[in-house]
Amino acid sequence: ATYGPWGRQSQFCNNNWLINCSRPADLKEASVAPGQIGTFEFPIKAPAAPGVYNENFSPVVDGRSVFDASSAMNFNITVR
């Protein structure tokens, strides 16, 4: 899910995102054990204006749990 704040609409949203512009992808694996690696893949659409953008995502278990800030993933994306 988008993070900072939670559930906001991402400016990188693509029509193929999982639920809406705040949920880009689902976990590719059926489950991930503690200490193992999970995979998320999703397309992004560049904003029309060139610049350096910062985007944040964090894992969510919909309807059950959200992860704390230490799980957030931060991406700096340059659009030319």
ROZA-271995 format. One record per atom (N, C-alpha, C): residue number from 1; residue in three letters; atom name; x, y negated, z negated. Coordinates in nm, 3 decimals. Layout:
SITE     n   res   atom        c1        c2        c3
SITE   NUM   ALA     CA         X         Y         Z
...
This chain:
SITE     n   res   atom        c1        c2        c3
SITE     1   ALA      N     0.084     0.119     0.000
SITE     1   ALA     CA     0.000     0.000     0.000
SITE     1   ALA      C     0.088    -0.124     0.000
SITE     2   THR      N     0.032    -0.232     0.052
SITE     2   THR     CA     0.106    -0.357     0.043
SITE     2   THR      C     0.122    -0.394    -0.104
SITE     3   TYR      N     0.231    -0.462    -0.131
SITE     3   TYR     CA     0.265    -0.496    -0.269
SITE     3   TYR      C     0.313    -0.640    -0.273
SITE     4   GLY      N     0.282    -0.710    -0.379
SITE     4   GLY     CA     0.327    -0.847    -0.399
SITE     4   GLY      C     0.239    -0.950    -0.331
SITE     5   PRO      N     0.112    -0.955    -0.357
SITE     5   PRO     CA     0.032    -0.877    -0.451
SITE     5   PRO      C    -0.024    -0.748    -0.389
SITE     6   TRP      N    -0.071    -0.661    -0.477
SITE     6   TRP     CA    -0.130    -0.534    -0.434
SITE     6   TRP      C    -0.246    -0.556    -0.339
SITE     7   GLY      N    -0.251    -0.476    -0.232
SITE     7   GLY     CA    -0.367    -0.472    -0.145
SITE     7   GLY      C    -0.388    -0.590    -0.054
SITE     8   ARG      N    -0.290    -0.677    -0.041
SITE     8   ARG     CA    -0.306    -0.792     0.050
SITE     8   ARG      C    -0.297    -0.744     0.195
SITE     9   GLN      N    -0.346    -0.825     0.286
SITE     9   GLN     CA    -0.341    -0.794     0.429
SITE     9   GLN      C    -0.200    -0.819     0.481
SITE    10   SER      N    -0.139    -0.720     0.545
SITE    10   SER     CA    -0.004    -0.735     0.597
SITE    10   SER      C    -0.005    -0.806     0.732
SITE    11   GLN      N     0.089    -0.896     0.751
SITE    11   GLN     CA     0.103    -0.964     0.879
SITE    11   GLN      C     0.164    -0.872     0.985
SITE    12   PHE      N     0.207    -0.752     0.946
SITE    12   PHE     CA     0.263    -0.654     1.038
SITE    12   PHE      C     0.163    -0.544     1.073
SITE    13   CYS      N     0.039    -0.562     1.036
SITE    13   CYS     CA    -0.064    -0.460     1.057
SITE    13   CYS      C    -0.077    -0.422     1.203
SITE    14   ASN      N    -0.093    -0.293     1.225
SITE    14   ASN     CA    -0.112    -0.236     1.357
SITE    14   ASN      C    -0.246    -0.163     1.356
SITE    15   ASN      N    -0.312    -0.151     1.469
SITE    15   ASN     CA    -0.443    -0.085     1.475
SITE    15   ASN      C    -0.439     0.061     1.430
SITE    16   ASN      N    -0.321     0.120     1.420
SITE    16   ASN     CA    -0.308     0.260     1.383
SITE    16   ASN      C    -0.282     0.282     1.235
SITE    17   TRP      N    -0.292     0.178     1.153
SITE    17   TRP     CA    -0.268     0.196     1.010
SITE    17   TRP      C    -0.377     0.283     0.950
SITE    18   LEU      N    -0.345     0.350     0.842
SITE    18   LEU     CA    -0.429     0.453     0.783
SITE    18   LEU      C    -0.570     0.407     0.747
SITE    19   ILE      N    -0.581     0.308     0.661
SITE    19   ILE     CA    -0.713     0.266     0.614
SITE    19   ILE      C    -0.746     0.126     0.664
SITE    20   ASN      N    -0.661     0.032     0.637
SITE    20   ASN     CA    -0.681    -0.106     0.679
SITE    20   ASN      C    -0.546    -0.175     0.678
SITE    21   CYS      N    -0.542    -0.305     0.682
SITE    21   CYS     CA    -0.415    -0.377     0.688
SITE    21   CYS      C    -0.341    -0.384     0.554
SITE    22   SER      N    -0.385    -0.305     0.457
SITE    22   SER     CA    -0.312    -0.295     0.331
SITE    22   SER      C    -0.262    -0.153     0.305
SITE    23   ARG      N    -0.301    -0.058     0.388
SITE    23   ARG     CA    -0.261     0.083     0.372
SITE    23   ARG      C    -0.208     0.135     0.506
SITE    24   PRO      N    -0.076     0.128     0.526
SITE    24   PRO     CA    -0.022     0.163     0.658
SITE    24   PRO      C    -0.012     0.311     0.688
SITE    25   ALA      N     0.006     0.397     0.588
SITE    25   ALA     CA     0.035     0.537     0.618
SITE    25   ALA      C    -0.001     0.629     0.504
SITE    26   ASP      N    -0.006     0.756     0.538
SITE    26   ASP     CA    -0.028     0.862     0.441
SITE    26   ASP      C     0.101     0.942     0.430
SITE    27   LEU      N     0.120     1.010     0.320
SITE    27   LEU     CA     0.237     1.095     0.300
SITE    27   LEU      C     0.235     1.206     0.405
SITE    28   LYS      N     0.348     1.225     0.475
SITE    28   LYS     CA     0.354     1.328     0.579
SITE    28   LYS      C     0.354     1.470     0.521
SITE    29   GLU      N     0.414     1.488     0.406
SITE    29   GLU     CA     0.419     1.619     0.342
SITE    29   GLU      C     0.289     1.643     0.265
SITE    30   ALA      N     0.253     1.771     0.249
SITE    30   ALA     CA     0.133     1.805     0.172
SITE    30   ALA      C     0.150     1.768     0.025
SITE    31   SER      N     0.271     1.781    -0.027
SITE    31   SER     CA     0.303     1.740    -0.164
SITE    31   SER      C     0.453     1.721    -0.175
SITE    32   VAL      N     0.494     1.648    -0.279
SITE    32   VAL     CA     0.636     1.622    -0.304
SITE    32   VAL      C     0.661     1.644    -0.452
SITE    33   ALA      N     0.752     1.733    -0.483
SITE    33   ALA     CA     0.785     1.764    -0.623
SITE    33   ALA      C     0.871     1.652    -0.681
SITE    34   PRO      N     0.870     1.636    -0.813
SITE    34   PRO     CA     0.955     1.536    -0.876
SITE    34   PRO      C     1.101     1.552    -0.833
SITE    35   GLY      N     1.165     1.441    -0.799
SITE    35   GLY     CA     1.305     1.442    -0.756
SITE    35   GLY      C     1.325     1.472    -0.609
SITE    36   GLN      N     1.218     1.506    -0.537
SITE    36   GLN     CA     1.228     1.535    -0.395
SITE    36   GLN      C     1.193     1.411    -0.313
SITE    37   ILE      N     1.205     1.421    -0.182
SITE    37   ILE     CA     1.184     1.308    -0.093
SITE    37   ILE      C     1.055     1.324    -0.014
SITE    38   GLY      N     0.975     1.218    -0.011
SITE    38   GLY     CA     0.853     1.213     0.069
SITE    38   GLY      C     0.874     1.120     0.188
SITE    39   THR      N     0.795     1.139     0.292
SITE    39   THR     CA     0.811     1.063     0.416
SITE    39   THR      C     0.684     0.987     0.452
SITE    40   PHE      N     0.701     0.860     0.484
SITE    40   PHE     CA     0.593     0.776     0.536
SITE    40   PHE      C     0.643     0.717     0.668
SITE    41   GLU      N     0.563     0.726     0.773
SITE    41   GLU     CA     0.597     0.663     0.901
SITE    41   GLU      C     0.476     0.584     0.948
SITE    42   PHE      N     0.502     0.462     0.998
SITE    42   PHE     CA     0.392     0.382     1.051
SITE    42   PHE      C     0.446     0.276     1.146
SITE    43   PRO      N     0.368     0.243     1.248
SITE    43   PRO     CA     0.408     0.137     1.340
SITE    43   PRO      C     0.384     0.000     1.278
SITE    44   ILE      N     0.459    -0.098     1.322
SITE    44   ILE     CA     0.434    -0.236     1.282
SITE    44   ILE      C     0.420    -0.321     1.407
SITE    45   LYS      N     0.347    -0.428     1.394
SITE    45   LYS     CA     0.328    -0.524     1.503
SITE    45   LYS      C     0.392    -0.655     1.460
SITE    46   ALA      N     0.486    -0.705     1.539
SITE    46   ALA     CA     0.556    -0.828     1.504
SITE    46   ALA      C     0.461    -0.948     1.508
SITE    47   PRO      N     0.473    -1.037     1.411
SITE    47   PRO     CA     0.396    -1.161     1.417
SITE    47   PRO      C     0.435    -1.243     1.540
SITE    48   ALA      N     0.349    -1.332     1.584
SITE    48   ALA     CA     0.374    -1.412     1.704
SITE    48   ALA      C     0.490    -1.511     1.685
SITE    49   ALA      N     0.507    -1.562     1.565
SITE    49   ALA     CA     0.610    -1.664     1.541
SITE    49   ALA      C     0.743    -1.599     1.505
SITE    50   PRO      N     0.851    -1.640     1.573
SITE    50   PRO     CA     0.984    -1.590     1.536
SITE    50   PRO      C     1.019    -1.634     1.393
SITE    51   GLY      N     1.103    -1.555     1.330
SITE    51   GLY     CA     1.146    -1.590     1.195
SITE    51   GLY      C     1.190    -1.467     1.118
SITE    52   VAL      N     1.229    -1.490     0.994
SITE    52   VAL     CA     1.267    -1.381     0.904
SITE    52   VAL      C     1.152    -1.362     0.807
SITE    53   TYR      N     1.099    -1.241     0.803
SITE    53   TYR     CA     0.983    -1.209     0.721
SITE    53   TYR      C     1.023    -1.108     0.613
SITE    54   ASN      N     0.954    -1.115     0.502
SITE    54   ASN     CA     0.976    -1.021     0.393
SITE    54   ASN      C     0.846    -0.946     0.372
SITE    55   GLU      N     0.853    -0.812     0.374
SITE    55   GLU     CA     0.734    -0.731     0.354
SITE    55   GLU      C     0.760    -0.629     0.245
SITE    56   ASN      N     0.662    -0.606     0.160
SITE    56   ASN     CA     0.676    -0.514     0.046
SITE    56   ASN      C     0.565    -0.410     0.047
SITE    57   PHE      N     0.603    -0.285     0.020
SITE    57   PHE     CA     0.509    -0.176     0.009
SITE    57   PHE      C     0.541    -0.096    -0.116
SITE    58   SER      N     0.442    -0.028    -0.170
SITE    58   SER     CA     0.463     0.060    -0.284
SITE    58   SER      C     0.370     0.180    -0.270
SITE    59   PRO      N     0.416     0.298    -0.310
SITE    59   PRO     CA     0.329     0.416    -0.302
SITE    59   PRO      C     0.206     0.400    -0.391
SITE    60   VAL      N     0.096     0.460    -0.345
SITE    60   VAL     CA    -0.030     0.458    -0.418
SITE    60   VAL      C    -0.093     0.596    -0.404
SITE    61   VAL      N    -0.154     0.644    -0.509
SITE    61   VAL     CA    -0.239     0.763    -0.501
SITE    61   VAL      C    -0.381     0.709    -0.515
SITE    62   ASP      N    -0.448     0.688    -0.401
SITE    62   ASP     CA    -0.578     0.620    -0.401
SITE    62   ASP      C    -0.675     0.684    -0.499
SITE    63   GLY      N    -0.734     0.598    -0.580
SITE    63   GLY     CA    -0.832     0.640    -0.677
SITE    63   GLY      C    -0.774     0.706    -0.801
SITE    64   ARG      N    -0.641     0.721    -0.806
SITE    64   ARG     CA    -0.582     0.791    -0.920
SITE    64   ARG      C    -0.470     0.714    -0.987
SITE    65   SER      N    -0.379     0.654    -0.909
SITE    65   SER     CA    -0.262     0.593    -0.971
SITE    65   SER      C    -0.194     0.495    -0.877
SITE    66   VAL      N    -0.130     0.396    -0.935
SITE    66   VAL     CA    -0.040     0.307    -0.863
SITE    66   VAL      C     0.096     0.318    -0.929
SITE    67   PHE      N     0.199     0.291    -0.853
SITE    67   PHE     CA     0.334     0.298    -0.906
SITE    67   PHE      C     0.375     0.160    -0.956
SITE    68   ASP      N     0.473     0.155    -1.045
SITE    68   ASP     CA     0.517     0.026    -1.097
SITE    68   ASP      C     0.611    -0.043    -0.998
SITE    69   ALA      N     0.652    -0.164    -1.031
SITE    69   ALA     CA     0.734    -0.246    -0.941
SITE    69   ALA      C     0.866    -0.181    -0.903
SITE    70   SER      N     0.917    -0.090    -0.985
SITE    70   SER     CA     1.045    -0.026    -0.952
SITE    70   SER      C     1.035     0.066    -0.832
SITE    71   SER      N     0.913     0.103    -0.791
SITE    71   SER     CA     0.892     0.189    -0.675
SITE    71   SER      C     0.870     0.111    -0.547
SITE    72   ALA      N     0.859    -0.022    -0.557
SITE    72   ALA     CA     0.831    -0.104    -0.439
SITE    72   ALA      C     0.947    -0.099    -0.340
SITE    73   MET      N     0.911    -0.099    -0.212
SITE    73   MET     CA     1.010    -0.101    -0.103
SITE    73   MET      C     1.003    -0.238    -0.037
SITE    74   ASN      N     1.114    -0.302    -0.023
SITE    74   ASN     CA     1.123    -0.437     0.032
SITE    74   ASN      C     1.193    -0.431     0.168
SITE    75   PHE      N     1.131    -0.492     0.269
SITE    75   PHE     CA     1.190    -0.496     0.402
SITE    75   PHE      C     1.206    -0.641     0.446
SITE    76   ASN      N     1.323    -0.677     0.492
SITE    76   ASN     CA     1.347    -0.807     0.556
SITE    76   ASN      C     1.350    -0.780     0.706
SITE    77   ILE      N     1.257    -0.842     0.778
SITE    77   ILE     CA     1.237    -0.816     0.920
SITE    77   ILE      C     1.258    -0.945     0.997
SITE    78   THR      N     1.345    -0.941     1.097
SITE    78   THR     CA     1.370    -1.057     1.182
SITE    78   THR      C     1.292    -1.042     1.313
SITE    79   VAL      N     1.211    -1.141     1.344
SITE    79   VAL     CA     1.134    -1.145     1.469
SITE    79   VAL      C     1.197    -1.252     1.556
SITE    80   ARG      N     1.235    -1.215     1.676
SITE    80   ARG     CA     1.300    -1.312     1.767
SITE    80   ARG      C     1.212    -1.350     1.882
